[in-house]
């Protein structure tokens, strides 16, 4: 069991680094577990794509992704 916020802090450090390969791996894992087809959340048939590194990082920084979801993607 991890302390609350530990995973988020770890991911914030990762997304502040230059490790684009690991960042992309995390984003790919996130996109696989999502129920939506797009990041805007309008509908499953929206024509925007899944989030990339930039959108994921913004969601991470704005606290839009729960700690439970973050645990699943590591």
N, C-alpha and C positions, 0 to 999 in steps of 0.2 A: 504494500500500500504506500502511496506517495503522499507527501504533504500537499494540501490544497494550493494550487497555483504553480507547483513545481514544473509541470509539463509545459504550461504556458510560458514560463520564464525560459525554459530550455529552448522552446521553439522561437521565441523572440530573439534569443542570442543567435540561433541558427540563421534566422532571416536577416540579421544585422551583419552576417559574415558574407564572404565571397563564395561560399560553397553552393553554387547553383545546381549542381548535380543532386545533392541531398535535398535542397529546397524543392526541386522538381519531383523527387521521389515522394516527399510529404504531400505535395499538392495532388499528385496522381492518386495516392492512397485516399486522400480526402474526397476526390471526385468519384472514386469507386464506391464509397460508402454512403454518398448523398442520395436522397430520394428524389431530388429535383434534377432536371436535365440542364438547367442553366443557373447562373448565380443571381439573376435578378429576382427570381422567385415568382414571376408572373404566372406561368403555366408550364406544364411539362413539354409543351410544344412550342415554346418561345424560340426564336431564331438566334438568340445570343448564345455564346458558348459557355462551357464550364469555366470556372475561374482559373486564371493562371497564377503565377507567383505574385505578381503585383496585387491582384484582387485578394488573394489569400492573405497576404501580409497586411493589407488594410483591414480585413475582417479580424485578423488576429489582434492587431493593435487597438481596434475599436471595441474589443471584447464581444464580438458577434458570434464567436464559435465557443460552445460550451466546453468545459474541462472534460466532460464525459466523451464528447466527440473527439477531442484532441487525444485522449487515451487510446481511442480505437485506431487512430491513423499512424501511431508510432510503430 
